[in-house]
Amino acid sequence: MKINAAVLEELGKPLLIKSISMPQLLRGQVLIKILYSGVCRSQLMEVKGKRGADSWLPHLLGHEGSGIVQEIGEGVTKIKSGDEVILGWVKGDGLDAPGAKYTCGDQTINSGRVTTFSNYSIVSESRLVKKPISLPFDIAVLFGCALPTGAGMVLNELKPSVDLSIIVLGLGGVGLSALMALKALNVRTIIAVDISNEKLSLAKELGATHIFNSISPNIQQDIKKLTNGGADRCIESAGQVVTIELGFSLIRKNGGKLLFASHPPDGEMIKIAPHELISGKSILGSWGGATIPDRDIPIMHDLFQREDTPLGSLLTKRYKLEQINDALKDLETGRVFRPLIAMDHF
């Protein structure tokens, strides 16, 4: 069987669209007809070579999507052929099968346990969750990465009371997902910070009570004045050392907490004054919002459905697979919140 896929052959170069051959399914693997794929900053960093050396080239990319099960490998019990599923990078229940090895002529093309930049994909059972029936396939993509990470940070790690002041720094897919979760939980003081006024306007529509442009020279003074010395919590998702350090400067002493899920380019280091730490501030990293997909995705779906949260606001532009490099460029330049790739099937 031939499939169409975007292949990373060389770091720093555009992805190549190729027709590649699919191998037989191994134990624990599942063949998925991909309907939609999201594009995350992680893929942008991989393509740019900002995650360090890549020993798997050439390989496929993408870690959030939605689709329909076509075939299951030996040992798969969580899902069956015909099931509608969400694909995500966070490990869930089921067999943890290895990534498939595709071919293109004499070339071997590697893949991980989940890839979504193709119209069909072989995925590990452990990276699939059944899609709630009422959830549209396009919106379902957000439950593969952005929502589990952003909303997961709120629901699983911060677990905020309504009276806390919380900053969301960086309004990409993860940051806006966190903001929508805070709004759904009725947190009273939600402070959105970003360099883009367009994103700040959307944050206001989605429930931010205060917005600040991060390039404002008075941002630290203004937020400390608003929060009486510093915010209780800050969620950082902009993915830069400078924004992690900014977020840490905006939380209060004696209990302020910064939680971040972004990863700046490989080799860059965060600089923090030790006295800030002994003054009672803390900084923690988050791995996928501590989400357990099979448990948490239904919970998140029910919460956002109950609160009538406009999740579709994140998906402002759609692309074909052949436009994947345009989608990556638009994500890098901030033209879109979460690019959505709509797959064709022949």
Buried (B, 14 or more C-beta within 10 A) or exposed (E): EBBBBBBBBEBEEBBBBBEBEBEEBBEBBBBBBBBBBBBBBBBBBBBBBBBEEBEEEBBBBBBBBBBBBBBBBEEBEBBEEEBBBBBBBBBBBBBEBBBBBBEBEEEEBBBBBBBBBBBBBBBBBBBBBBBBEEBEBBBBBBBBBBBBBBBBBBBBBBEBEEEBBBBBBBBBBBBBBBBBBBBBBEBEBBBBBBBBEEBBEBBBEBBBBBBBBBEEEEBBEBBBEBBEEBBBBBBBBBBBBEBBBBBBBBBBEEEBBBBBBBBBBEEEEEEBEEEBEEEEBEBEEBEBBBBBBBEBBBBBBEBBEEBEBBBEBBBBBBBEBEBBBBBBBBBBEBBBBBBBBBBEEE
